[in-house]
Amino acid sequence: MLAITRISTEHQDVRSLDEQALLIRQFMERSYSGPFNLEEIRSQGSGERLDRAEFLEAQERVRSRQFDVVCSEDLARICRRADAFRFAELCEDFGVRLITINDRLDTATDGWRDSAFLSTWHHERSNLETSQRIKRTLRGRFQTGGVVPCLIAGYRRVPGVEGEAGLQKIAEWEPIYDQWFRILEEGGSFAEVADWLNERHISVGPASRGTSWTGTMVGRITRNPLLKGIRQRNVRESRRINSTGQHRSVRADPSQLLVRNCPHLVFIAPDRFDRLMRRIDEINAMYRRQGTDGRDSREGLPRSRTPWPAQHAKCGICGRILYRTQSKSIPMLQCSGAQAYKCWNAVTVNANVAARKILEAILRKLRELPEFDSLLLQNIRQQLQASSEADHSRVPTLVSEIEDLRRRMRNLSLEVAENGGNETYRATLRELQGILDLKTEELSHRSAPPREVLFPTLRSLEHHLQNLLADPELDDPELARILHRFVNRLEFYPIQACNGGAIELRAHLEIRLDQLQLDSDLHQLPAEITTHSMEVDLFDYPAQIRIRSEALRLTAERWKQRDIARHLGTHQATVQRAISLERAMQNLGLSDPYIRLTQAPQNDSKIRRHLHPRYSFEPLAERTAA
């Protein structure tokens, strides 16, 4: 017997779990005179969450056929919404009796579906009414000065005084907030304000989890209307994601907004506060997604749906992933460690350009493998043949074992029919039946004919990627799914021409074409067939590199530099730089004009994040590059 107990939140008394288990045990002792073995699944979390580990475990326990009965105080203790009814049907499918005591639900009786429907509706309705009652109470208390949120820096509570009347400004924070806003008004950033606060060892707010100021924290407090004496409620609301039962914070309907004016809490004059907010919005407008028809194009989409290669590519210096940012409406990629001043690699690259160049390089590699399909399919067929022979070799043994199990079950059934049997006999029969089901399923699997090889050919993959490449934004989710499957490794690391110049990014990637196979049972394929590494420069080469080979050839033929420049449609200075680059490569013994940077450049005009006092190089554990 399986008992399922649950409490909703960490604020509930955990002793309720023991009380639920005691109720179930006493119910079984009253209802069943024989001995029984009781196992329990305890959980602490929302019944709306369909991804709870305990709920998933309960379903697996039912499918295992190891239990005769599943019992709970009520259906909502197992889960809520329509999935509670589906759980009851799951129990019926696998021959497990479901009993919920308070609902008077028993799947062994006729009409249990009516009880399950009504109980499911009742618990969902009760949940909704409770939510509405809590919201109504909080709205009423807020409108009378209650429901005081966590305090930000500069405020404190007066002991013994409840509500907003018990909130008080700290006088010492008047000049701090004045200078805070002055820095921003003069064009400073949130990060600069954070540096200024940390330099003066000004403590963070009482509700802060951190011990030092950050730009994000400063931005959040700067936008808090409490600084101008306005308290707000219902700016955001929690909305349930029906597919998982999780809740997501979203912007609430403006009609739900509640506002209270609190003059005694004003740090910044309302006019000054509003003026700075307008200026910040104007400055940040260029970095904000423009959206379509006034709606954010990323609204409601998880980060896993970020256009490739963002959230997939990693920094070759610190090992962190690259984030997708926005600059003048152009999507850019940058190391997340550089944004947090934990990596010096602050080089950015156009996200669409990077994705296109990588995809074109993959297509070129696919075109270089004309014999790949036949080699791979031959290897797969050999594995399938070997696997099929191994399966069929065990078929006679399985047939014999199944016959033996059936004979034992017949003999045991006759013994029970003639002489009667106790619970031990019935438990043994159930155990033998479970083993018989597993053996029968294995026999069906091993007796099946060889599987068809489901593997897309390289030509079809090439054609498919070529079609996806036609998308100018390269934000098709299907493209991301395909590339996530077989681009096994993708790192961006900074490079620079050996004679100096701009620092750019080069991608190192490894593709595993065996990851495209649709049959997960196949063994690992030879790496020399399926694994290919390549490097892709994520930028357009400057003129001196584009003309280098041709300029050297013409120079060897004793052309004059001005004639070479005229012939190649460029300037004489560019030809001189190309020849100078070749000399530098020969002196260093290089065949590639670019060298990989492993240390922060000291004299670069753009890569200077490592010179900031806030910088502290913190690579991930697997990284050793400094």
C-alpha positions, 0 to 999 in steps of 0.5 A: 500500500502506498500513502501519499501525503503533502503540505503546500508551503514551508510555512505549514506545520510539518507535523501535518504530514504525520497526521495525514499518515496516521489518518490513512493507517487508521482508515486501513486498519478499520477497513481491512482486517488482514496485514498490510505493508504501508509505504509513504511518499511525503512532499512539501510543495504546491499541488499545482506543480506537475513537475514535482519529483514526488508526483512523478515518483508516485506515477512511476510507483503506480506503473511498477505494479508493486502496490495494490492500493494508493491512499491519500487524505483527499485528491488534492494531496496528490495533485490538483486540477485535471491531472488529479483525475488523470492520476486516478485513471492511471491507477485504474489502467495499472490495476491499482486501487485509489482511495481518497478518504475525505472525497469518498473516492474509491476506484474499485466502486462503480461511479468513481469517475463522478466522484473524481470529477466533482472532487477535482472541481471542488479542490480547484474552486476552493483554491481559486476562492482562497486566492481571491480572498487573500487578494481582497484582504491584501488590497483592503489592508494596503488601502488602509496603510498596511501591507508594508513591503521589505525595506530598501536602504535608507528606511527603518521601522518604528518599533511598535507602530504598524503599517506605513505610519511605522516607516521612517526615513533615516536622516543620514541617507538624505545626502547619500540619495542626493549625491546618488541622483546627482551622479546619474543626472550628470551622466553616470551609470548605475555601476558608477553609483555602486562603486561610489557607495562601496568606496564609502562602505555604505551598507546595503538595505536591510532586505538585501542578500548581498553585502556590497552594492552592484549596478543591478541593485542600484538600478532597482532602487533608483526606479523605486517610487518609494523614494518620491513618497509613493507606495504601489501595489499590484504592479506585477502579478503571478500567473500560472503556467498550466503545462507545468503548474509553475507560476511566473511574474508578469505585469499586472493590468494597469486597472489593478494598480493601487497607489498611496501617497506618503509625504513623510517618506520622500527622499527625492522630490517627485519632479526630480525623480520623474525627470531622471526616469524619463532620461534613463528611459531615453538613454536605454531606448537604443538597447531595448528590443523594438518588438512588433506592433508595440509588443516585445518579441521575446514576451513569454518565451523561455531563455532556451528559445534564445536565437542560436548561438546565444546561451550555447557559445562559451567564452574561450577565456573564462568558460562562461556562456555568451549573452545576447545584448542589443546595441543600436537595434543590432543583436550582439554577443558578449561574454557574461563574465565580462559583463560582470567584470569577471573576465577581460574578454569584452569583445562583442560580435554581431549575433546574426553575422556570427551565426551565419558564418558558423552555419556557412562553415558547417555547410562547407564541411558537409560538402567535403564529406561525399562518402560519409553517408555510405560509411556511416550507414554501413557501420550502423547496419553492422551494429544493428545486425550484431545487436539483432543476433544477440537479441535472438540468441536469448529468445529460447532462454526467455521462452523457457523461463516464461513457461516455467513461471506459468507452470509455477503460477498454475501450481500455486493457483491450484494449491490456493483453490484446494486448500485455501491460501493466506496473504503470503500466497497472494503476494507470491502470485502478484510477484510472479505475475510482475516477473512474467510481464517483464519477461514477456515484454523482453521477449517481444522486444528481442523477437522483433525484426531488425529496426529500420535505420532512421538517419538523415543523409548529409545531403538532406541535412545540407539542404535543410540548413541551406533553407534555414540560412535564408532567414535574415534573422536566423532566429528559427527555433528549429535551427537552434534545435538542430545545431544544439544537437550536433554542435558539441562544442562551441567556444569564442576566443579573442584573436589579433593580427600578429602586427597589431590591430583590432581584436576580433573573435574566432569560433572553435567548434566541434560537430558530432554528426552521430548525434543526428541519429534517431535511434538512441540504442545505437552504440557510439560510432567511430570518431573519425567518421562522425567528429569534425573540428573547425575554426571560423573567424567571425568577422570580415578580414581587413584589406591588408589580409584580403590582398596579402597573397596577391600582393606578395605574388605581384611583389615577387614579380617585381611590380611596384607597390603603387601599380599593385595598389592600382591593380587590386583597387586599393591604396599603396599604404594598404599594400605596404601593411600587407607586406609588413604583415608578411614579414612579421609572420615570417619572423614569428614562424606563423602561417596564420596572420592571427594569434590567439590572446590568452592574456588581457591586452595592456594598450588596447583602446577598447578592451580595458575592463580589466583596468577597472577597480571592480574587475576580478578575473574569476574563470570557471573551475575547468578554465586555467587560462589567465 
